[in-house]
Amino acid sequence: MKLSTLVFRSMRKNIKHYFLYFFALIFSTTLYFSFLTISTNDSVTLLKNSNVKAGAAFSVGSIILLIIVVLFVFYANQLFMKRRSKEIGLYQMIGMPKSTISWMILVENIILWIIAIATGIALGFFFSRLFTMAFLKVIKSEQLVTLYFSPEALWKTIVVFAIVLVVIMLQTIWIISRSKLLDLFHAESKAEQKIKKISFFKLVIGLFGIVLIVYGYYRSTVLFKISDNVSMNDMFISMGVILGTVIIGTFLVFRYSVAFIMNLIRSSKKGHLRLGDVLAVTPIMHRMKSSSLSLSLITILTGLALGILSLGYIAYYGAESTANQSSPYDFIILNQNEKFEQSLKKEEIEFTKYEFTPLTVQVDTRKLLKNTVPKDSEFNTSFENLVIPYSQAKKVIPDLELSNNEAYLSGYSQVMASLLPLKADEEINVDVHNLQKKLIVKEIAQKSIVPSMLTYGSYSIIVPDHVFDQLKVQKDIRTATIWKSYTGYNIHPEDVNKVQKIYDQTTNNGEFNSKHASTNIFSKNQNLNMQIEALGLVIFIAGFIGFAFLLATGSILYFKQMSEAEEEKASFTTLRKIGFTEQEIMKGIILKQIFSFGLPLLIGVLHSYFAVKSGWMFFGSELTAPLFITISIYVALYSIFAVFTTLYYKKIVKQAL
């Protein structure tokens, strides 16, 4: 028989095994080619409002995506070779040399890869339009989307997957060359070593893993508390400790803790095991040694993917709130600019005007702190704050009332609230040469009346007019104040685009200069559009990679459970012979799937929750809603794989019965 005939017969016989491998290749090629097509489309990646280099972001994303794809294909190939182990053993028994077997499988691989890559590129070409539409929807662009074919994406995809094919071929040759005839016939049924008793040492290690995770969670809750950190180095050290304890703890939990808990459950039955225990608890316990590393990686990467997706969506979700904090007014003019206002009047555009004459004052706020800051801390508690007179602030905040010795803090952002928690009804102190003033802070509010670009992310202080008058005669304060005045203009929404052109023309695109500094001020609409584009880009790339990772990890668990289902097929037949029904067998299998898919997901969600909760305030103004939405979508998509796995088990059970 010719080798070519044997190759085609083998491919036809192994069609059900090829399905998994074929799916992995098509899925990987489709995602990669689609992503590259979008990244090479200049009409998509040249953002109009943001200075972010979309091309560079897509390049980084393509590298991460490639790593996920390669690992996924490697795992699929390893599983594929394991499922063909008996066939390879038979070839060796009839005297076929390993080199011939390797060459035959390599030819099969080449044929399979050519078909899969061609199919993946074709699907990727059509799906790229769908992904492009999703991207433009995220950045709120009304640009028309047409089918776009990228020759650059085509040759990059072919080159990359050709290299991966070569590596896969080397992996295949290595597996066959190292295989032993006896092992090949038992590769699929090779069982994990039975765990009869958990030693005291393993018990301690398992408990230690849980302690490490809990400790990592605790450290994450105090990571950005200045009262617990003396310097930025302390924060970076804490980050490393958190990362190390959580990763090590996760592995130890899967390696020792789970097996120990399952052993306790089995021992508590005192030999009276139910069918669910036989089909769920015992297999999990016996396979945990070989599964611990893969489950740990899936859990850690799930937490990482969810964390990145959540933080990106938190920033995107709160973009409007962040824009309002950065620019409380539609347009802002620094140090007077009569041309802008004259142009508005000339065009008969209605506007509301707010004028301010701020002062830069050193204010001691130590008594406002809820927590004590270490004396040798790098984080100063005395800031240069912008001070605004009460009469000017009241035009923006009509309900504001201050007595002669009271002050009001405005623009107290979520970041400041997390780093430096403050409490009202406490005293602040202004001490400048011969002037010393003590004021009681009446209220600390998040609403901002001063653009954050002028306060550098800190808060502004509103003081009574008589105190402001005493401050502005101080020479040091006048010298320290860079921007002597700023004016906020609010415009009717219908006129915003028209006024934007006037603003750009009369202010040199928002550029303002003083004797000691220069700055660019963006309008609120510009600010919002820039954030939407930049954050939308991050959300899309993170979502695309997260989706790829979700499919890869879900498929890995699905393939793994399919392999185990084939191995357990004989035991289902035995259980049926001793009187158990299909429904009873499926109950135990469902429990096993809940654990196999649910535990890595649960721990991964916990990892992402504590990671996001520790630093979400740097990304947006809302935590609960975006975090809940992100996790819910991820869990729903992940659960689909558990359902498919259960259905496959049901099919195997029916065949066995």
N, C-alpha and C positions, 0 to 999 in steps of 0.2 A: 504494500500500500504506500502511495506517495505521501510525503509529509504534508503537502498542501491539502490533500483529501482528508487526512487525519485532523488538520487544523480546523477545517470547516465543519467536519462532523463533531469535533469537540465543542466548537462554538454553538452549534445547534443544540447539542445535548445540555450545555451549561447555560442555556438562555435565562433560566430563572435566577441563577447566580449572577449572571452578567447584569441583570436589571439593576442591582444595587450599585455596582461599579459604574455602569452606564449613567445612572442618575447622578452620581457624584461628579462625574466628568462634565456632563451637560450643565448641571447646576453651577459648577465652578466657572466654566467658560462663559456662560450667559452673564453672570454677575460681573466678572472681570471685564469682558468686552463692553458691556453697557456702561460701566463706570469710566473706562478709558474713552469711550465715545463722547460722554458728557464732558470729560476733562479737556478734550481737544476741540470742543465747540466754542469758538471765540465769542459768538453772540450770546452764549450763556455765561461764560466765566468772566467776561469783562463787565464787572459791576459798575453801575452808574454813580451811586451815591457813596460807596465805601472805598477806602484806600486799601482794603484787604486784598492781597494777591490770591485770587481764587485758584489760579493755576498751580501755585505752590501748595495750597491746601489740598487740592485734588491729587497732587503728586504724592504727598505724604499719605493720604488716604489709600491710594492705589497700592503702596508698599505694604501697609497694614493688611489690606484686603488680600494681597497676594500671599502673605504669611498664613492667614486663615485658610485660604484655598489650598495651599500646598500641604499643610498639616492634615486637612480634611481628606485630600486625595491619598496621602500616605496611609492614613488609617483605613480607608476604604480598600486600598490595595492589599494591606496586611490581612484584613478580614476575608477578602476574596481568595487569597492564597490559602488561608486556613481552611476555608470551605472546600477547596479543591485538593486538599492534602491526600485523601484516599485515592483520587484519580492519579495523582503524581506517583503515589506508592505502587499502584498497579503497573504503570509504565516501567518503573524500575524493576518490578518482579518479572516482567517479560523480557528483561535484558536491554531496555532502551537506555543509552548513556545519559547522564545528567546534562551534558552539553546539548544533546538533541532535544531533551525535554525543555531546557531553558530556551533554546531557539524556537521551538514550537509555541511556547507561551509568549515569547517576545513578538512573534508574528501576529498572534491573536491580539496582543496589546496594541500593536501598531495599527491594525485594522480598526480595532475598537476606538482608539484615540482619534483617528482620522474622521470617523463617522460622528463621534461625540463632539469634537471641536467644531466641525462644520455645522452640526445641529445647534450647538451652543452659540456660535457666532450669528447664525440666522435668527435665533430667538433673541439674542442680545441686541441685534439691529432694531427689531420691532419694540422690544421692551425699553430700549434707551429713550424712545419718545415719551413713553409713560413716565419714566423716571425724571426726564427733563421737565415735563409738565408739573410733576410733584415738586421739583426744586423751585421752579418759577412761582408756583403757588405759595410755597413757604416764604420766599422773599418778596411776595406781593407784587410781582411783575406781571404786566399785561402783555408781554411779548408773545407774538405768534410762534407756535412750535410746529415745525415740519420734520419729516423724517430726514435724518442726517447720517450719512455714511462716512466714517473716518478711515482713510487708508492707513494713517499712522496707528490708530487703535488696532487695526487688523494685523499689521505686521508685528506689532508689539505682542499681541495676544499669541500669535503663531510662534514667535521666538520663545516667549516665556514658557508656553506649554510644551514646546519641543524640548526645552531644557529639563522641565519637570519629567517628561517622558523618559529621557535618558537616565535621570536619577532613579525613576521607578523601575526601569529595566535593570539597573545595577542592583537595586534592592531585591528584585525578583531572582536574579542570578545568585546573589548572596544567600537568600533563603533556601533555594534548591540545592546549592552546593554544600550547605551545612546540614541539610536534612538527613535523618536516618530512617531507614525503611520502617522499623517498628514504631517510631514516633509519628510517622505520617498517618498510620492507620488509627492512631489514638489521639491525634491533634484536636479533633472536634470534641471528643468526649473526655479530654483530660480534666479531671476534677481538681478543685482546690483541696488542699490538705485539710482534713477534718479537724475542727478545733474542739477538743474534748474538755479542756479546762483552761480557763484564763489564769495566768500566773499573777501573783501579787505585783510584780514589776510592771506587767502590761496594764494592770488595773490603774496603777499610779500614773503611768504615762498617759493613759486615756483621760483620766481626770485632769491631768496637767494640761492637756490639749484644750479642754473646755475652759479651764482657768485662763489660759493664754488668750483665747477669743474674748472672754468677758473683760479681761484687763485691757485688751486693745480697744474694745468698745468704750470702756470708761475713759481711757486716755483721749479718745476722739472727741468726747463731750467737753473736755477742758483744753483742747488743743490751742484755741485762739483766745483763751482767757489770759490777759496780760498779768493778772494777779498770780498766775501759776508759772509764768515764763519771764525770765530776767532779760533775755535777748532774743534776737531772731535765730541765732544758733540753737537756742533751746527749743524753738519751735520746729526747726528742721530735724533735730535729734528726735523729738517726739514723733514726728512723721515717720521716721525710719523705724522707731520702736513699734509704732502701731502697725505698720506694714509687715514687719517681721513677725510679730506675735500672732497676727491674724492668719498669715499664710502658714506658719508652722503649726499653729493650733488647729487649723482646718485639716491639714494632713493627718495630724495625730488623732483627731476626732474620727475621721473615716478609717484610719488604719487600726485603731485600738478601741475607741469609745463605742462605736456602733456595734462591733463584734461582741464587746463585753455586755452591752445592753441587751442584745439579742440572746446571748447566752443566759443572762439572768431571766429573761422571759421564758426561754425553753426550760431552764432548771426549775422555775416556779411551777411548771405544769406537773412536775414529779412523774414524768413518763406518760402522762395522759395528754398527748398532743392531739389537737384538732387538725382537720385537713388544712385550714388556713395557716397553721403553724408549719406544717410540712412543706407547703408550697410557697410560703412567703418568708417566715423567720429563718428557717434552716438554710435555704439557698443563699439568702442575703449574708448570713453569718459566714458561710463557707467560702463565698466568693469575694468577701471584703478585702482580703489580702491582695488579690490581683487587681481589684477595682479601685483601691484607695487612691492611687496616684491620679488615675484618669478622672475620678469623681472630684478630687481636690482641685485639679486644674479647671474642670468645668465650673465648679463652685466659685473659685477665685475670679475666673474670667467673666462669669455671669455677673458677679458683683461689680467688677470693673466696667463692663458694658452698661449695666443699669445705672451706675454712678455717673458715667460720662453723659449718657442720654438724659438723665434726670437734671444734671446741672445745666446742660445745654438748653433743655426745655424751660427750666426755671428762669434762665436769662432771657429767653425768647418770650416767655409768658409775661414777664415783668418789664418788657422793653418800653412800653408807654409810661409806666410809673418811673422808670429810670430816666427817661427823656424829660419828664416833668420836673424831676429832682435836678437834673443838669441845667435845664432852662425853664424856669417857672412861667416865662412869658413867651409869646410867639416870636418876638424879635427883641434884641437887646443892643443898646448903644452905650459905649463907654466914653467917658470924658467929653460928653456933648458932641453932637454931630447934627447940625441944623439942616444939612442937605437932605437927609433921610425924611425928616418930618415935613419939610417944605414940599418934597416930591409927593408925599402922601396927600397933602392938602391940595396940591395942584391936580392930582388925579381924582380928587374928591372921594378918597377912601376913608371911611370912618374907622376910628381907632380909640382905644382906651389907653391912657398914658399914666405910668407910675414912675416918679422921679425919686432917686435916693442919693444921699451924699455920705457914703460909709467912711468909717475910720478903722484903721488897723491898730488894735490895742492888745497888749499882753495881759491876759486874764488868768488868774490862779483859780482853778476849778477843783482842787483836791478834795474839798469838803463835799462835793457832789458825788464822788465815787462811792458806789455800793460796796466795792471790794478794795482792800488795801493793796497798793502797788509797791513791790519791793523797792527799797531805797536805791539800790544799785541798778535798777531797771533802765534799759535803753529807752523805754517808752516814757516820754515826758508827759507830765500832767498839767503843764502850763503852756497854753497855746496862744499864738497870735490869731485873734478872732476879729472878724468884721463886726463892727458895732453900728447899729442903725437906730436913729431916734424914733421914739414912740409915735410921733405925729405922722411920720412918713409910712411906718409899718401899718398903722391903723387903716390906711386907705386900701390895703390888700387884705387885712384881717379886721373887718368892721367890729367884731365882737370882742376884740382885745381891749382889756382894761388893766392899767398899771398904776400903782400908787408911787409915791416919791422914792421909796426904797426897794422897789421890786424890779425884776428883770424877767425876760422871756427868751427861751432858747428855741431857735427855729432851724429847720433843716437837719434835725438829729436823725441821721440815716440808720438803716438796719445794721450796717457794718459797724458804725460807731456804737450802737446799742449793744452789739455783741462783744466788741473789743473792750470798750470802756462803758460799762453800765452806769448810768447816772440816776440820781433821785432828786426830785423837786423839793421845794421848801427847805433848801439848804443855802448856805452863803457862798458867794463868789467875791473875789477881792481884786480890785484894780489899784495898783500901786505904781504911780509914775512921778518920780521926783517929789515935789511938794504936794501932789494930789493923791489922796488915798480914799477910795470909795468901797464900801461893802454893800452888796445888794443881795436880796433874797430872791432866788429863782422861783417864780410863781408857777411856771409850767414849762415842760420840755416837749416840743412838738416835732413831728416828722415833716409837716408841711414846710416847704422852703419858699422864702421870698428873695433869696440871694442865689444866683447861679452857682452851682457847685464848682465850676471852673475858677470862680473867684475865691471861694472858701477852701479850695483844695480838698474837698470831701469832708471838711469839718462843719461845725454848726456856726450860725451867726447869733449875735446877742442883741436883743432889743432892750434899750434902756430909756428911762424918762428923759424928756427933752432937756431939763436943766442939767442933768448929769452929762448928756451929750455935749451941751454947750461948754461945760467945764473941760471936757476932754479935747475938744477941737482947738482950743487955744494953746494946747501943749505942743511945743516945737517938735519934740521927739516923735509924737504921734503923727503930726502932719508930715514929717519926713518919711516915716515908715509906711504911710498910706500911698500905695502906688496909683490906684485908680480913684480919682477924686470924686467921681460921680458915675452913675449908670442909670439908664432909663429903660424901663420895660414897656413894650407895646403889645397889646392884644388886638388881633384883627379878626374880622368875621371869616369863618372857614372858607367861604367862597372866594375870598380875596387873597388867600395865603400865597398861591402860586404867582399871582401878579405882583404882590408885595415882595416876594423873594427876589424877583429880577431887579426891583428898585433897590432892595437892600444890598445886593451884590454890586450894583453899579455905584452906589453912593458911599459904600464902605470898603471898596476894594476887596470884595468877597469876604467880608467880615473880619478884615485885618485891622487891629487897633494898636496904637503905639503910645507909650508915655516916655518920660525921661529915663526911667529905669527898667522898663520891660515892654514886651510886645506879645500879643496873643491873638488867636483867631477865635471868634465867637460864631457858633453855628446857631441857626434858628431852631426852634423846637421841632419843626417839620423835618429839617435836615438831620437833626440829631436822631429822630425816630427812624427815618429812612436808612441812615447809616447803620444803626443798631439792627434793624430788621434784616438788612442785607448781610451784615457780618455774622450775626447770630443765626440767621437762616442758613447760611453756608455751613456753619458748624453743625447745626441741627441735621441738615441733610446728610453730610458726610458721616457724622456719628450714627445717624439712623440707618444709613446704608450699610455701614460696617457692622452695626449692632444686629441688623436684620440678617446679614451674612453669617455672623457668629451664632445667632439664634438657630438658623437653619443647620449650620455645621454641627453644633453641640447636640441639638435635638436629633439630627440624623445619626450622629455617633451613638447616642443612647438607643435610638431605634434599631440600628444595625446590630448593636450589642445584644439587645433583648431578642431580636430575631434569631441570632446565633444560639442564644441560650434556649430559646423555644425548641429549636431543632434538636438540641442535646437532650432536652427533657421529654421529648416525644414518647420515648419508651415508658417513662414513669407514668404518663397519663393513661397509657393502655393498661398498665398494672393496676392503677387506682380504679379504673372502670371495672376491671375484672373482680375486684374485691367489694364492689357495690356502690361506689360513689357516682353521683350523677354529673352531667356536664355543668349544671348550674353551680353545684358545690365546688367543683374544680375551678370554675371561673372566679368564684369569690376569693379564693386564695391567690389566684393570679392577679386580680385587681388590686389586692393589698400589696402585692409585690411591686406593681407598677406605680402605685401611689408613693411607695418608698423610693424606688429607683429614680423617678422623675421629680418627686416632690421634695425630698430631702436636700439635694443639691440646689434646687430652686429656692427653697425656704432659707437656707443658710446664705445663699448668694444675695437674696433680697435683704436679709438682715445686714450683711456686709455693706451693701450699697446704701441702706437707710442711714446707718451710723456715719458712713463716710460723707454722705451728702449733708446730713444734719450738722456736721461739724463746721462746714465752710460754705453753706448755701448762701449766706448773707452777702458774700462777695459777688454773687452772680445775679441776684434779683431781690424782689421785695415780697415774694410769696413762695411758701414751701409746700403746704399741704396739697393743694389742687394739682400742680404740675407733677409732683412726686407720685401722687395716687394715680393719675392718668397714665404716666409712663409705666409704672409697675403693673397696672391692670392690663394694659395692652400686651406687655411682654408675657405675663402669666397666661393670658388667653391664647396667644400664639403658641407658647411652649406646651400648653395642655393638649394641643392638637396632636402632637407626637405621641403623647401618652395614650390618647384615644386610638390612634392608628396601631400602636403596639399591642394594645389590648385586643383589637379586632384581629390582628395577625395571630395572636395566641389562640383566639377562639377558633380560627381556621385550623391551626395545628391540632388543637384538642379534638375537633370534629374528625380530622383525618385519623387521629390516634384511636378514636372510639369506634 
